[in-house]
């Protein structure tokens, strides 16, 4: 859990400087032998305008690793610090469950969010079937 806290602290530091990483994922979190966290790979970073207070996002081409990309950013191209927060949640999922997010859905083309939506719909369908079967049996 210490790795997650240190990573969140590092991302918070970047966000305080109006920097969005845009490629937060496990392979970009480096650990030294004493488990010091270093955030790496700033090739996709985006500076948000800091002198304009009303700017909440920047519109750009979606870049990053597909399984970690914020779905809103992927669709709209609007990047903000919230995009890094989404990617950090996927990073936490991978850290906790030791499962790469693209493997959850069985394909590299689906995001974790799409997988979650499918699972929610399946659970809703199963609940409806269960309710109907209970109603019919009475």
C-alpha positions as CSV (number, residue, x, y, z in Angstrom):
1,X,0.0,0.0,0.0
2,X,3.0,2.3,0.6
3,X,3.7,2.1,-3.2
4,X,0.2,3.4,-3.9
5,X,0.5,6.3,-1.4
6,X,3.9,7.4,-2.7
7,X,2.7,7.2,-6.3
8,X,-0.4,9.3,-5.4
9,X,1.8,11.8,-3.7
10,X,4.1,12.1,-6.8
11,X,1.1,12.6,-9.1
12,X,-0.3,15.2,-6.7
13,X,3.0,17.0,-6.9
14,X,2.8,17.0,-10.7
15,X,-0.8,18.2,-10.7
16,X,0.2,21.0,-8.3
17,X,2.6,22.1,-11.1
18,X,-0.2,21.9,-13.7
19,X,1.3,18.8,-15.3
20,X,-0.8,15.9,-16.5
21,X,1.3,12.7,-17.0
22,X,-1.2,11.0,-19.5
23,X,0.5,7.6,-19.2
24,X,0.2,6.4,-15.6
25,X,0.7,2.7,-15.5
26,X,2.6,0.1,-13.6
27,X,5.6,0.0,-15.9
28,X,6.0,3.8,-15.5
29,X,6.3,3.5,-11.7
30,X,9.9,2.7,-10.9
31,X,11.0,1.3,-7.5
32,X,14.5,1.6,-6.0
33,X,15.8,-1.1,-3.8
34,X,14.4,0.7,-0.7
35,X,11.0,1.0,-2.5
36,X,11.4,4.7,-3.2
37,X,8.8,5.5,-5.9
38,X,9.8,7.3,-9.1
39,X,7.3,8.2,-11.7
40,X,8.8,7.8,-15.2
41,X,8.1,8.3,-18.9
42,X,7.1,11.9,-19.3
43,X,6.9,11.6,-23.1
44,X,3.2,12.2,-23.2
45,X,3.0,14.9,-20.4
46,X,0.7,17.8,-20.9
47,X,1.1,21.2,-19.3
48,X,-2.2,22.8,-18.3
49,X,-2.3,26.6,-18.6
50,X,-1.6,27.9,-15.1
51,X,-2.0,31.6,-15.7
52,X,-5.7,31.1,-16.8
53,X,-7.8,30.2,-13.8
54,X,-10.9,29.1,-15.7
55,X,-9.2,26.4,-17.8
56,X,-10.1,22.9,-16.5
57,X,-8.8,20.9,-19.4
58,X,-6.9,20.9,-22.7
59,X,-8.2,19.3,-25.9
60,X,-5.6,17.1,-27.6
61,X,-5.1,13.8,-29.3
62,X,-5.6,10.8,-27.0
63,X,-2.3,9.2,-26.2
64,X,-1.2,6.6,-23.6
65,X,-1.7,2.9,-23.0
66,X,-5.3,2.0,-24.0
67,X,-6.1,-0.1,-21.0
68,X,-5.3,2.8,-18.7
69,X,-6.8,5.7,-20.6
70,X,-9.7,7.6,-19.1
71,X,-12.7,6.8,-21.4
72,X,-13.8,10.4,-21.5
73,X,-10.4,11.5,-22.5
74,X,-10.2,8.8,-25.1
75,X,-13.5,9.8,-26.7
76,X,-13.4,13.6,-26.4
77,X,-9.6,14.3,-26.4
78,X,-10.1,16.5,-23.3
79,X,-7.3,15.9,-20.9
80,X,-7.2,17.0,-17.3
81,X,-5.7,15.9,-14.0
82,X,-8.9,13.7,-13.7
83,X,-7.4,11.6,-16.6
84,X,-4.4,10.7,-14.4
85,X,-6.7,9.9,-11.5
86,X,-8.6,7.4,-13.7
87,X,-5.3,5.8,-14.8
88,X,-4.1,5.7,-11.1
89,X,-7.3,3.8,-10.2
90,X,-6.5,1.3,-12.9
91,X,-3.0,1.1,-11.6
92,X,-4.4,0.4,-8.1
93,X,-6.6,-2.4,-9.6
94,X,-3.5,-4.0,-11.1
95,X,-1.6,-3.5,-7.9
96,X,-4.3,-5.1,-5.7
97,X,-5.4,-7.9,-7.9
98,X,-2.1,-8.7,-9.8
99,X,-4.1,-8.7,-13.1
100,X,-3.3,-6.5,-16.1
101,X,-6.4,-4.5,-16.9
102,X,-6.5,-5.5,-20.5
103,X,-6.5,-9.2,-19.5
104,X,-9.7,-8.7,-17.4
105,X,-11.8,-8.3,-20.6
106,X,-9.8,-10.9,-22.5
107,X,-8.7,-8.5,-25.2
108,X,-6.3,-5.6,-25.4
109,X,-9.0,-3.5,-27.2
110,X,-11.3,-3.2,-24.2
111,X,-10.9,-0.9,-21.3
112,X,-11.5,-1.7,-17.7
113,X,-14.5,0.7,-17.8
114,X,-16.0,-1.3,-20.7
115,X,-15.5,-4.5,-18.8
116,X,-17.1,-3.1,-15.7
117,X,-20.1,-1.9,-17.7
118,X,-20.5,-5.4,-19.2
119,X,-20.3,-7.0,-15.8
120,X,-22.9,-4.5,-14.4
121,X,-25.3,-5.3,-17.3
122,X,-24.8,-9.0,-16.8
123,X,-25.5,-8.7,-13.0
124,X,-28.6,-6.6,-13.8
125,X,-29.7,-9.3,-16.3
126,X,-29.1,-12.1,-13.8
127,X,-31.1,-10.2,-11.2
128,X,-34.0,-9.7,-13.5
129,X,-33.9,-13.5,-14.4
130,X,-33.8,-14.4,-10.8
131,X,-36.7,-12.1,-10.0
132,X,-38.8,-13.5,-12.8
133,X,-38.0,-17.1,-11.9
134,X,-38.9,-16.4,-8.3
135,X,-42.1,-14.8,-9.4
136,X,-43.0,-17.7,-11.7
137,X,-42.3,-20.3,-9.1
138,X,-44.8,-18.8,-6.6
